[in-house]
Amino acid sequence: MILKEILELLKSKKGKMDYSIPKEWLPDGYSGTLKLRDRYIFVDPYEFGSSIIESIAAKAEPGVDYSKSLGRIRNESDNLWIKSAIVYGSFVRSTAAYSHQDPEFFSDLHSQEYSESGTFLKMIYMLPYLSKMGFDTLYFLPVTSYSDKFKKGELGSPYSVKDFFSIDERYHDVLLEDMDVEREFKAFVEAAHIMGMRIVLDFIPRTSARDSALILKHPEWFYWIDASHLKDYRPPKIDGLGFDQAR
C-alpha cells in the first residue's frame, strides 16, 4: 500500500515540537509527545503523523486491495448504500487548513516547512475524527488541477478547471518531501477505505479554465463562439418556457 510508504517516510524523520494541530485531530489515547502553549497543542509532525497512519493501517485486513472502491471490496451489486450514507462534504483546501507554526496567525500558504493549506495527508489525520462522528462517506469538491490565470481572489477557484485528469499540485504536503501528489491522494483513498469510508468526487466539466490543458488536446470538447458574433451571443430563447423561481 502507498499508505505504508508514507508511514515509513514519516517514521524515518524527527521534527521539532512546533507543529500545532486542532484538538479535534488528536485521537483518544494519543501516546506521543505533546507541548501545550496557552490553549494550543504542539506536536512533532512526523511522530504525530506516523502515529495516526499506523493506527489506521493496523485496521487493514490482509490481502485486501484498498485502492479499489468499497463497492468492489464488499462485492456489492447495487447502490443501495447511498440511501443510508452519512455524508461529510469537504473542500480539502479549507477543511484541512491550519496555521501550524502560529495558530493565531495564518502564515504563507507556500511555507517551506509546513503546508498551511489543506492537503490529503492532513485529511488522513482527520479520518479518525470524522469516523468517530459517524460519517461513512466523504464528498469532495473538485481536487483536480485548476488555473492561476484570471483567477478570483488570491488562491483561485477549483471550478476553473485546467485538467480533469490530474490532481492539483497544491494538495501536496511538504512533509512528504518530493512525493507525487497523485500518490498522496491514492494513499488517502486507501486510508479512507480501511476506515470503511467511501470517497465521492465532484467533477465540473461545464466550467473550464481559459487556459485549460484540454483545449489543445480535445478542442472538440469545447463550445466555440465566433468572435465576430460575440456581441449577439446570449442564452437561447425557448418558446413557451417562462421563468420559474427555484423552490
C-alpha positions as CSV (number, residue, x, y, z in Angstrom):
1,M,0.0,0.0,0.0
2,I,1.1,3.5,-0.7
3,L,-0.2,4.4,2.8
4,K,2.6,2.2,4.2
5,E,5.2,4.1,2.1
6,I,4.0,7.3,3.7
7,L,4.1,5.7,7.2
8,E,7.8,4.6,6.7
9,L,8.8,8.0,5.4
10,L,7.2,9.8,8.4
11,K,8.7,7.3,10.9
12,S,12.2,7.9,9.4
13,K,12.1,11.6,10.3
14,K,12.2,13.5,13.6
15,G,10.9,17.1,13.7
16,K,10.5,19.9,16.2
17,M,7.7,20.3,18.7
18,D,6.4,23.3,16.8
19,Y,3.6,21.8,14.7
20,S,0.3,23.0,16.1
21,I,-2.9,20.9,15.5
22,P,-6.5,21.4,16.3
23,K,-7.6,19.4,19.4
24,E,-10.1,17.6,17.2
25,W,-7.3,15.9,15.3
26,L,-5.8,14.4,18.5
27,P,-7.1,10.9,18.8
28,D,-8.2,9.4,22.2
29,G,-5.2,7.8,24.0
30,Y,-2.5,9.5,21.9
31,S,0.8,8.4,23.4
32,G,3.1,10.8,21.5
33,T,4.8,13.8,23.0
34,L,2.7,16.9,23.4
35,K,3.5,20.5,24.2
36,L,0.8,23.0,25.3
37,R,1.1,26.7,24.8
38,D,-1.9,28.6,26.1
39,R,-4.8,26.8,24.5
40,Y,-2.8,25.4,21.6
41,I,-1.4,21.9,21.1
42,F,2.0,21.3,19.5
43,V,3.4,18.0,18.4
44,D,6.3,16.6,16.4
45,P,4.7,16.4,12.9
46,Y,6.4,13.2,12.0
47,E,5.7,11.4,15.2
48,F,2.0,12.6,15.2
49,G,1.5,11.7,11.5
50,S,3.1,8.2,11.8
51,S,1.0,7.5,14.9
52,I,-2.3,8.3,13.1
53,I,-1.4,6.4,10.0
54,E,0.0,3.4,11.9
55,S,-3.3,3.1,13.8
56,I,-5.3,3.2,10.6
57,A,-3.0,0.8,8.8
58,A,-3.4,-1.7,11.7
59,K,-7.1,-2.0,10.8
60,A,-6.4,-3.2,7.3
61,E,-7.3,-6.8,6.5
62,P,-4.6,-9.0,4.9
63,G,-4.9,-9.4,1.2
64,V,-7.4,-6.7,0.6
65,D,-6.7,-4.1,-2.1
66,Y,-7.9,-0.9,-0.5
67,S,-7.2,1.1,-3.7
68,K,-10.4,-0.4,-5.0
69,S,-13.8,1.1,-4.3
70,L,-15.7,-0.2,-1.2
71,G,-18.3,-1.5,-3.5
72,R,-15.8,-3.8,-5.2
73,I,-14.1,-4.7,-1.9
74,R,-17.5,-5.7,-0.5
75,N,-18.8,-7.3,-3.7
76,E,-21.8,-5.1,-3.8
77,S,-24.1,-5.5,-6.8
78,D,-26.3,-2.4,-6.2
79,N,-26.0,1.2,-5.0
80,L,-28.4,1.0,-2.0
81,W,-25.6,2.3,0.3
82,I,-26.5,5.8,-0.8
83,K,-29.9,5.6,0.9
84,S,-28.3,5.3,4.3
85,A,-25.0,7.1,3.7
86,I,-23.9,9.8,6.3
87,V,-22.0,12.2,4.1
88,Y,-19.4,14.8,5.1
89,G,-18.9,17.4,2.4
90,S,-15.3,18.8,2.2
91,F,-13.3,21.4,0.3
92,V,-9.9,19.9,1.1
93,R,-8.1,23.2,0.6
94,S,-10.0,24.8,3.5
95,T,-11.2,21.7,5.5
96,A,-7.7,20.7,6.5
97,A,-6.2,24.2,6.5
98,Y,-4.5,25.2,9.7
99,S,-1.8,27.6,10.8
100,H,0.6,25.1,12.3
101,Q,3.5,27.3,13.3
102,D,1.5,30.1,14.8
103,P,-2.2,29.2,15.3
104,E,-3.1,32.8,15.9
105,F,-1.8,34.0,12.5
106,F,-2.4,32.3,9.2
107,S,1.0,32.3,7.6
108,D,2.2,32.0,4.0
109,L,0.4,29.1,2.2
110,H,3.7,28.3,0.4
111,S,5.8,27.9,3.6
112,Q,8.9,25.9,3.0
113,E,8.4,24.0,6.3
114,Y,4.7,23.2,6.7
115,S,1.7,23.2,4.4
116,E,-0.8,25.6,6.0
117,S,-3.4,25.0,3.3
118,G,-5.3,21.7,3.2
119,T,-3.6,18.6,1.9
120,F,-4.5,14.9,1.5
121,L,-2.1,14.0,4.3
122,K,-3.9,16.2,6.7
123,M,-7.2,14.7,5.5
124,I,-5.8,11.3,6.6
125,Y,-5.2,12.8,10.0
126,M,-8.9,13.9,10.2
127,L,-10.3,10.4,9.3
128,P,-10.5,9.1,12.9
129,Y,-12.3,12.3,14.0
130,L,-14.7,12.1,11.1
131,S,-15.3,8.4,11.6
132,K,-16.0,9.0,15.3
133,M,-18.7,11.4,14.3
134,G,-20.4,8.7,12.3
135,F,-19.6,9.7,8.7
136,D,-19.2,6.9,6.3
137,T,-18.9,8.8,3.0
138,L,-16.7,11.8,2.1
139,Y,-17.8,14.1,-0.7
140,F,-15.0,16.2,-2.1
141,L,-15.4,19.4,-4.1
142,P,-13.0,19.4,-7.1
143,V,-9.5,18.4,-6.3
144,T,-8.4,18.3,-10.0
145,S,-5.9,20.8,-11.5
146,Y,-7.2,24.3,-11.6
147,S,-5.9,27.5,-13.2
148,D,-3.9,30.5,-11.9
149,K,-4.9,32.7,-14.9
150,F,-7.6,35.3,-14.5
151,K,-8.2,34.0,-11.0
152,K,-10.7,35.2,-8.4
153,G,-9.0,36.1,-5.1
154,E,-5.6,35.1,-4.0
155,L,-6.0,31.3,-4.4
156,G,-8.2,30.9,-7.5
157,S,-11.2,28.7,-7.9
158,P,-11.2,24.9,-8.2
159,Y,-14.0,25.4,-10.6
160,S,-11.6,27.0,-13.1
161,V,-10.6,23.5,-14.2
162,K,-7.3,23.2,-16.1
163,D,-7.2,19.4,-16.4
164,F,-9.8,16.8,-15.2
165,F,-7.3,14.1,-15.3
166,S,-4.7,15.3,-12.8
167,I,-4.7,16.2,-9.1
168,D,-3.8,19.7,-8.3
169,E,-0.2,20.0,-7.1
170,R,-1.3,22.4,-4.3
171,Y,-2.7,19.5,-2.3
172,H,0.9,18.1,-1.9
173,D,2.1,18.2,1.7
174,V,5.7,19.4,2.2
175,L,6.2,16.9,5.0
176,L,6.2,14.2,2.3
177,E,9.2,15.9,0.5
178,D,9.1,15.1,-3.2
179,M,6.3,12.5,-3.2
180,D,3.9,12.9,-6.1
181,V,0.6,14.4,-5.1
182,E,-1.3,11.7,-7.1
183,R,0.3,9.1,-4.8
184,E,-0.7,11.1,-1.8
185,F,-4.3,11.1,-3.0
186,K,-4.2,7.4,-3.5
187,A,-2.8,6.9,0.0
188,F,-5.7,8.9,1.3
189,V,-8.2,6.8,-0.6
190,E,-6.6,3.6,0.9
191,A,-6.8,5.1,4.4
192,A,-10.4,6.1,4.0
193,H,-11.4,2.6,2.7
194,I,-9.6,0.9,5.6
195,M,-11.8,3.1,7.9
196,G,-14.9,2.0,6.0
197,M,-15.5,5.4,4.4
198,R,-16.4,5.9,0.7
199,I,-14.9,8.7,-1.4
200,V,-17.2,10.7,-3.8
201,L,-15.5,13.2,-6.1
202,D,-17.1,16.2,-7.7
203,F,-16.2,16.9,-11.4
204,I,-17.4,20.1,-13.1
205,P,-17.0,19.8,-16.9
206,R,-19.0,22.9,-17.7
207,T,-16.6,25.4,-16.1
208,S,-13.2,25.1,-17.8
209,A,-10.3,27.5,-17.4
210,R,-9.5,29.8,-20.2
211,D,-6.0,28.2,-20.3
212,S,-7.3,24.6,-20.0
213,A,-4.8,22.0,-20.9
214,L,-7.7,20.2,-22.7
215,I,-8.2,22.9,-25.2
216,L,-5.3,21.8,-27.3
217,K,-5.8,18.1,-26.5
218,H,-9.5,17.9,-27.2
219,P,-10.8,21.1,-28.9
220,E,-13.9,19.2,-29.9
221,W,-15.0,19.1,-26.3
222,F,-15.5,22.9,-26.2
223,Y,-18.3,25.1,-27.5
224,W,-16.7,27.7,-29.7
225,I,-18.2,31.1,-30.4
226,D,-17.2,33.1,-33.5
227,A,-15.7,36.3,-32.1
228,S,-17.4,38.3,-34.8
229,H,-20.8,37.2,-33.3
230,L,-19.9,37.7,-29.7
231,K,-22.0,40.9,-29.3
232,D,-25.1,39.0,-30.3
233,Y,-24.4,36.0,-28.1
234,R,-27.0,35.3,-25.4
235,P,-28.8,32.3,-23.8
236,P,-31.2,30.5,-26.2
237,K,-34.8,31.5,-26.1
238,I,-37.3,28.7,-25.9
239,D,-40.9,29.5,-26.9
240,G,-43.4,28.7,-24.2
241,L,-40.8,28.4,-21.5
242,G,-41.3,31.1,-18.9
243,F,-39.3,31.9,-15.8
244,D,-39.6,29.6,-12.9
245,Q,-38.3,30.6,-9.5
246,A,-36.3,27.7,-8.0
247,R,-38.1,26.3,-4.9
